[in-house]
Amino acid sequence: MNASDVARNPHFFAELIEEGRKIPAFFRRDFLTLWSYRLAFFSDWANLAIQVLLFTLIGSIVDPDVVPSYGGRQVGYVEFVAVGIAVMAFVQVALTRMVSAIRREQMIGTLEAVLATPIRPFTFQLGSVMFDLVYVPLRTALFLVLSSVFLAIELHPTSWPAALLVLMVFIPFVWGLGEISAAATLTYRQGAGFVGLALTGMTIFSEGYFPVAVFPDWIRRFAELNPLTAVMNGVREALLGGAGTGDLLETVLYVAPFSIVSLVVGSTAFGMALRRERKKGTLGQY
């Protein structure tokens, strides 16, 4: 909403505050839902630990010379992959959250009822991911701290703000992909296929698990253009190399346009899908 819209609506700020009051209800609901499935909660953490163990074993056959250095320090493969696992877990949870929220509302028959209330679509989207905007960064940070303790990974605590900045700039990119998937879920009742395909492609064509030097040339070109590769390198430069916020400005400027385009396209797609389903009267069908 621009300045002219605010001028035409004298109650804009009151409505904005009213919309903001609805967000904590979503947060509380998602927290209680997560905690009610404790086995899935702890299994998620066990899965992260198993990934670290698996790639620690794989690291024994990876040539140490192909692992990049950060901040002038040669890092080991375990350090390299632990940060990659943390970032990929961050992306995976953030990307799938909006789709799963839409699909859950469809399956239990509450999607149409929720959107029929005086709630703006953006408030619904933000509320659906608000818990994860808090939980996912904390989960990522805690995983890295535990990795540093049990795997003797040397992290630079003073560079956490720089790493967080890179991830925050990347969130709109992931959110945009999630909105596109949510639009597909509204229209075709399934969006997980797109999410899985996007996540697989981003994972393969990045330095999530292996240095780009081990890739064939044709994959290496895609990996170097992938914004996720830039994010991986930026976070590693901060946490493993001690880079500060100023040192990562180039990474932020490279990732930001991708995030803007993804967010605009995703918001447009979700809005179009929502209007289409309302017009057809099929919003509650699953």
C-alpha positions, -999 to 999 in steps of 0.1 A, spaced: 0 0 0 14 34 -10 11 69 5 -20 77 -16 -38 46 -3 -30 56 32 -44 91 26 -76 77 12 -80 54 42 -79 73 75 -82 41 94 -52 25 78 -30 24 108 -58 12 131 -64 -17 106 -27 -24 104 -26 -27 142 -57 -49 142 -41 -72 115 -9 -74 136 -28 -86 166 -39 -117 147 -3 -129 142 3 -142 177 -27 -165 174 -10 -182 144 23 -184 163 6 -200 194 -13 -225 172 18 -236 153 39 -239 185 12 -261 201 9 -282 169 47 -287 168 49 -296 204 19 -320 202 40 -342 178 71 -346 200 83 -377 182 84 -358 149 101 -328 166 129 -349 181 132 -371 149 139 -339 130 169 -332 152 180 -368 150 179 -366 112 203 -336 113 227 -356 135 225 -385 112 233 -363 82 264 -349 100 276 -385 108 270 -396 72 289 -367 57 317 -371 82 322 -406 69 320 -393 33 346 -366 42 372 -393 47 372 -399 9 371 -362 -1 404 -348 -11 412 -320 15 428 -299 -13 394 -293 -30 378 -278 2 379 -240 0 397 -218 25 378 -191 44 395 -160 59 428 -174 49 422 -206 69 420 -240 54 389 -257 68 381 -294 70 353 -311 51 334 -316 84 334 -278 90 324 -272 54 295 -296 53 282 -288 88 275 -252 77 260 -265 45 236 -289 63 225 -261 86 217 -237 57 200 -264 37 179 -273 67 170 -236 70 160 -235 34 140 -268 35 119 -258 65 113 -223 52 104 -235 17 79 -262 27 62 -244 55 38 -223 36 27 -252 13 21 -275 43 2 -247 61 -22 -243 31 -25 -280 26 -33 -286 62 -60 -260 62 -75 -276 31 -74 -311 45 -91 -302 78 -116 -280 61 -107 -247 77 -90 -228 48 -122 -213 34 -135 -204 69 -102 -187 78 -100 -167 46 -137 -158 50 -130 -139 82 -118 -103 82 -82 -112 75 -60 -100 47 -43 -127 26 -9 -112 35 -17 -115 72 -27 -152 66 6 -158 48 27 -141 74 9 -157 103 14 -191 86 52 -187 86 57 -165 117 65 -193 140 91 -206 115 106 -171 111 115 -175 148 120 -212 151 141 -219 120 169 -193 127 171 -206 163 172 -242 151 199 -234 127 220 -215 153 216 -242 179 226 -269 154 258 -250 146 266 -244 183 261 -282 190 283 -290 159 310 -267 172 309 -284 206 308 -321 196 327 -319 163 353 -293 173 342 -269 146 359 -235 150 332 -208 145 336 -171 149 309 -159 173 315 -122 164 305 -129 128 270 -144 136 253 -111 127 269 -111 93 258 -147 86 223 -138 98 222 -108 75 229 -131 45 202 -155 55 176 -127 62 182 -113 27 177 -148 13 144 -154 31 122 -135 6 136 -157 -22 126 -188 -3 93 -173 6 85 -164 -30 91 -200 -40 69 -211 -12 41 -187 -24 44 -202 -59 40 -237 -44 11 -225 -23 -6 -211 -54 -2 -245 -70 -16 -261 -39 -47 -239 -41 -52 -245 -77 -42 -282 -82 -44 -293 -45 -8 -304 -46 23 -282 -44 48 -306 -27 61 -318 -61 72 -283 -71 88 -278 -37 107 -310 -39 119 -303 -74 130 -268 -65 148 -279 -34 166 -308 -52 177 -284 -80 189 -258 -55 208 -284 -35 225 -301 -65 235 -268 -81 251 -253 -50 279 -259 -25 256 -273 1 273 -306 6 303 -307 -18 328 -280 -30 321 -267 -64 356 -278 -75 344 -315 -76 315 -308 -100 317 -313 -137 322 -281 -157 285 -279 -168 273 -282 -132 299 -258 -120 286 -230 -142 251 -234 -128 264 -236 -93 283 -204 -96 251 -186 -107 229 -202 -81 220 -176 -54 221 -204 -28 257 -209 -36 264 -173 -28 245 -177 4 265 -208 13 298 -190 7 286 -159 25 276 -178 57 308 -199 56 329 -167 51 313 -153 82 312 -184 105 344 -201 94 364 -172 81 354 -144 104 341 -121 77 321 -91 89 290 -74 75 309 -51 53 329 -80 38 296 -97 27 281 -66 11 288 -80 -24 270 -113 -15 240 -93 -2 238 -72 -33 240 -103 -55 212 -122 -36 189 -93 -31 176 -90 -67 168 -128 -68 148 -123 -35 129 -93 -49 119 -111 -81 110 -143 -63 88 -124 -38 70 -104 -64 63 -134 -86 53 -155 -57 29 -129 -42 13 -123 -76 9 -160 -82 -7 -166 -48 -30 -136 -51 -42 -148 -86 -48 -183 -74 -67 -171 -43 -90 -149 -64 -95 -177 -89 -106 -202 -63 -129 -177 -46 -145 -169 -79 -151 -205 -87 -162 -213 -51 -137 -241 -48 -115 -227 -21 -125 -253 4 -122 -283 -18 -92 -307 -14 
